Amino acid sequence: MLADAYTLFKRRVGNAPTRLRAAGYVAPGPSPYLDGVRRSLSAAGLAGDFRYEGEVDRAGKLAFLRSLDVLSVPATYDEPKGIFLLEAMASGVPVVQPRRGAFIEVVEKTGGGLLVGVDDSQGLADGLYELWRDRARLMALGERAYAGVRQHYTVARSADRLLEVFDAVAGGRVRASASVA
C-alpha cells in the first residue's frame, strides 16, 4: 500500500529529492513481502528511493524516527493499539494513516496527523503530498503530535484513566482507598 502510494506521490513531485525508508523486524531468509515492495518500486523506476534499515534497537528506532519528516504505516487491518504512531508522534513526527482501528483515536486525540481513506493508495499519496507541499502544516502537525502524546498518552495519564475505570466498576471505593494510601 505504501509503495503504491509513494509511486503516485512521486509522479506529482517529479525529481524532488524524496525517499521511502522502512525499518523493523523481518523474519530471516527470503522475504516475499519485502521483495514485493522492492519489485514494485523498481518497476516504477524508484528502486533508488527505497531503503530498508533492518531491525533496529531502541537507540536506532529513536534515531530513525527523528530522521523522518512523516510516518505512514498503512495497515490493511484494524490495528488495535497504534504504539508505533505514539512513538513517532512523541518524536515530533506527524503521521498519515488510514481511518481505521486505533489510528482514528490517536490521530484525532493528538491532532498530530492526517487520516485518509481505508485501503486507498491515492488518498495516502494525496495526504503525503499535502504535507510535502505545505511545510508549515507539516511542522504544526509535528508540534501537535509531540504535545498531544504528552497530554493524552503518558504513563501517569494511563494510570489515572485505569483508576477511573476501576473506580467506576467498584462504585467509588477505589479512589477513596487510593487517596488514603
C-alpha positions as CSV (number, residue, x, y, z in Angstrom):
1,M,0.0,0.0,0.0
2,L,2.7,2.5,1.0
3,A,4.9,1.6,-2.0
4,D,1.9,2.2,-4.3
5,A,1.2,5.5,-2.6
6,Y,4.8,6.5,-2.9
7,T,4.8,5.8,-6.6
8,L,1.7,8.0,-7.0
9,F,3.3,10.7,-4.8
10,K,6.5,10.7,-6.8
11,R,4.5,11.3,-10.0
12,R,3.3,14.6,-8.5
13,V,6.7,15.8,-7.1
14,G,8.8,14.7,-10.1
15,N,12.5,14.9,-9.4
16,A,12.2,16.5,-6.0
17,P,14.5,14.7,-3.6
18,T,12.4,12.3,-1.6
19,R,12.9,8.8,-0.3
20,L,10.9,6.0,1.3
21,R,12.5,4.3,4.3
22,A,11.4,1.4,6.3
23,A,12.7,-0.3,9.5
24,G,11.6,-3.2,11.6
25,Y,11.8,-6.9,12.1
26,V,11.6,-9.1,9.0
27,A,12.0,-12.9,9.5
28,P,15.3,-14.3,8.4
29,G,15.6,-15.7,4.9
30,P,13.8,-14.5,1.8
31,S,11.0,-12.1,2.5
32,P,8.3,-12.3,-0.1
33,Y,6.7,-9.1,1.3
34,L,9.9,-7.0,1.2
35,D,10.9,-8.5,-2.2
36,G,7.5,-7.5,-3.5
37,V,7.9,-3.9,-2.3
38,R,11.3,-3.7,-3.9
39,R,9.9,-5.1,-7.2
40,S,7.0,-2.7,-7.2
41,L,9.3,0.3,-6.7
42,S,11.8,-1.0,-9.2
43,A,9.1,-1.4,-11.8
44,A,8.2,2.3,-11.2
45,G,11.8,3.4,-11.6
46,L,12.1,4.2,-7.9
47,A,14.3,1.4,-6.6
48,G,17.0,4.0,-5.6
49,D,14.4,5.9,-3.4
50,F,13.8,2.9,-1.1
51,R,16.0,1.9,1.8
52,Y,15.2,-0.8,4.3
53,E,17.1,-0.1,7.6
54,G,16.6,-3.5,9.1
55,E,15.7,-4.3,12.6
56,V,16.6,-1.5,15.0
57,D,17.3,-1.4,18.7
58,R,15.8,1.4,20.9
59,A,18.5,3.9,20.1
60,G,18.3,3.0,16.4
61,K,14.5,3.4,16.5
62,L,14.7,6.8,18.1
63,A,17.3,7.9,15.5
64,F,15.2,6.5,12.7
65,L,12.0,8.3,13.9
66,R,13.8,11.6,14.4
67,S,15.1,11.4,10.8
68,L,11.7,11.2,9.3
69,D,9.5,14.1,8.0
70,V,6.4,12.0,8.2
71,L,5.4,8.4,9.2
72,S,2.9,6.2,7.5
73,V,2.2,2.6,8.2
74,P,-1.0,2.0,6.3
75,A,-2.1,-1.3,8.0
76,T,-4.7,-3.1,6.0
77,Y,-6.4,-4.3,9.2
78,D,-7.9,-2.6,12.2
79,E,-4.7,-2.1,14.2
80,P,-5.8,-2.2,17.9
81,K,-3.0,-0.2,19.6
82,G,-1.0,2.0,17.3
83,I,2.0,2.1,19.6
84,F,4.3,2.9,16.6
85,L,2.2,6.1,16.0
86,L,2.7,7.2,19.6
87,E,6.4,6.6,19.3
88,A,6.7,8.6,16.1
89,M,4.5,11.4,17.4
90,A,6.4,11.5,20.7
91,S,9.4,12.3,18.5
92,G,7.6,15.1,16.8
93,V,6.8,13.2,13.6
94,P,3.4,13.7,12.1
95,V,1.6,10.8,10.6
96,V,-0.6,10.0,7.6
97,Q,-2.7,6.9,8.4
98,P,-5.9,5.2,7.1
99,R,-9.1,6.0,9.0
100,R,-9.3,2.6,10.9
101,G,-8.6,0.9,14.2
102,A,-6.7,2.8,16.8
103,F,-5.4,5.2,14.3
104,I,-8.6,7.2,14.4
105,E,-8.5,7.8,18.2
106,V,-4.7,8.5,18.3
107,V,-4.7,11.0,15.4
108,E,-7.9,12.7,16.4
109,K,-7.0,13.0,20.1
110,T,-3.5,14.3,19.4
111,G,-4.2,16.3,16.3
112,G,-0.8,15.1,15.1
113,G,-1.6,13.9,11.6
114,L,-3.9,13.2,8.8
115,L,-6.4,10.4,8.3
116,V,-7.1,9.2,4.8
117,G,-9.4,6.6,3.3
118,V,-9.0,2.9,4.1
119,D,-7.1,0.8,1.5
120,D,-6.7,3.9,-0.6
121,S,-3.3,4.4,-2.2
122,Q,-4.3,7.6,-3.9
123,G,-5.7,9.1,-0.7
124,L,-2.5,8.2,1.1
125,A,-0.4,9.7,-1.7
126,D,-2.6,12.8,-1.5
127,G,-2.0,13.1,2.2
128,L,1.7,12.7,1.8
129,Y,1.7,15.3,-1.0
130,E,-0.3,17.7,1.1
131,L,2.3,17.7,3.9
132,W,5.2,17.7,1.4
133,R,3.8,20.8,-0.3
134,D,2.9,22.6,3.0
135,R,5.9,22.6,5.3
136,A,4.3,24.9,7.8
137,R,1.4,22.4,8.2
138,L,3.9,19.6,8.5
139,M,5.7,21.4,11.2
140,A,2.5,22.3,13.0
141,L,1.2,18.7,12.9
142,G,4.6,17.6,14.3
143,E,4.3,20.0,17.2
144,R,0.7,18.9,17.9
145,A,1.8,15.3,17.7
146,Y,4.6,15.9,20.3
147,A,2.3,17.8,22.7
148,G,-0.7,15.5,22.1
149,V,1.2,12.4,23.1
150,R,2.4,14.1,26.3
151,Q,-1.1,15.3,27.1
152,H,-3.0,12.1,26.4
153,Y,-0.7,9.1,26.4
154,T,1.7,9.4,29.3
155,V,2.1,6.6,31.8
156,A,0.6,8.9,34.5
157,R,-2.4,9.6,32.3
158,S,-2.9,5.9,31.7
159,A,-2.7,5.1,35.4
160,D,-5.2,7.9,36.1
161,R,-7.6,6.6,33.5
162,L,-7.2,3.0,34.8
163,L,-8.1,4.2,38.3
164,E,-11.2,5.9,36.9
165,V,-12.3,2.6,35.3
166,F,-11.6,0.6,38.5
167,D,-13.4,3.3,40.5
168,A,-16.5,3.1,38.2
169,V,-16.6,-0.7,38.5
170,A,-16.0,-0.6,42.2
171,G,-18.7,2.0,42.9
172,G,-16.3,4.8,44.1
173,R,-14.3,2.7,46.5
174,V,-11.0,2.7,44.5
175,R,-10.4,6.4,44.5
176,A,-11.2,6.7,48.2
177,S,-8.7,4.0,49.1
178,A,-6.1,5.3,46.7
179,S,-6.3,8.8,48.4
180,V,-5.8,7.3,51.8
181,A,-2.8,5.3,50.9
